[in-house]
Amino acid sequence: MEIVGLVAAAGRGHRAGGAIPKQYADLGGRAVLYHAASALARHPRIAAVRVVIHPDDRALYDRATRGLDLLDPVPGGATRQDSVRLGLESLEPLAPARVLIHDGARPFLDAAVTTRICAALDEVPAALAAVPLTDTLKRAEDDRVAATLPRENLWRAQTPQGFHFAALLAAHGALAGADRTDDAALAEQAGLPVRLVAGDPRNVKITTAEDLALARRMLASSMETRVGQGFDVHRLGPGDHVMLCGLRLAHERGLIGHSDADVALHALTDAVLGALGAGDIGEHFPPNDARWRGAPSHLFLRHAAELVRAAGGMILHADVTVICERPKLAPHKPAMRARLAEILALTPDRVSVKATTSEGLGFTGREEGIAAQAVATVALPARDVAPDIALGEPPR
Ligand code: MG
């Protein structure tokens, strides 16, 4: 592997308040760690990402990273430095050429910063993201200013910090116990040249409750909310079951379709695609394509959800209404909801499944087919309205 990511998330920091470590705190419906790890994992130059966690946090980790494709986590040590060393040793079998270390409590990593670190590693063995100090520095004695310090050439170190893998592993081995708070300091001490690359003032580390509150406001102001809707119908024909919301329900007839004809998942897939402005399910999965014959429809919905993630967005809520006389859905609604939540990697409170009849009227009333409607609410990174629309000529 060329470049791997290692996320340091074994800290116990409770300074942000609350019962759980700050990297697992909620930030816009996902854990802080989810944002931090997914920012690395979806970067095109990062081949794989592993998170170092506290041994007690496995359940929190599993919940926080649902829907992400990460290497299995490894337990960390007593200090951040120990944790990173253990993470590096666990990556040795993958023989990566380079590694990027990132804090699990930095949720706002922009892809451009990662790109700059990766590019610097083509020229130097170590590089870190940093921002220049803008505040004037005071040295205090109790509450009295003892001196004003020059801030020229002073930078605030951020992560990611990138390294040639073997060089960083050797530095960690040689300097175990030095208790440095970042890896660039170890690299310096080991004599490696370390390059500063431009970080991002938004790439903050969440340490206190105030940081978390500010991060929530930053996230809210950086995202826009979009709503997509979908509708689908499938005909009933011979069969012994129907698929609805990914659940197989026994019935004396079946739904006819090229795939498994899960009308509810098709409607919801179209709703998610609609929120993205990404066409419809037929464009992504043509019904004349033999690959999708009999396909389980959760593949279509997962694909749409993956497009949301790739765009740096999140599905906030999904609401599905199934319209049929039979089978009676009331007893199955909790399981349908749970299955939808599982497919979308959302908590069940962000998913709704409703069922209604059409009072015997129309094709659904005559039990010729089953219909479904869906709405998906999606948060996407806010973009400026295209200038030609915003500034266009008014209609005459
Ligand atoms: Mg369909």
Boltz pocket constraint, residues with backbone or C-beta under 6 A from the ligand:
constraints:
  - pocket:
      binder: B
      contacts: [[A, 232], [A, 233], [A, 234], [A, 257], [A, 261], [A, 262], [A, 263], [A, 266]]
      max_distance: 6.0
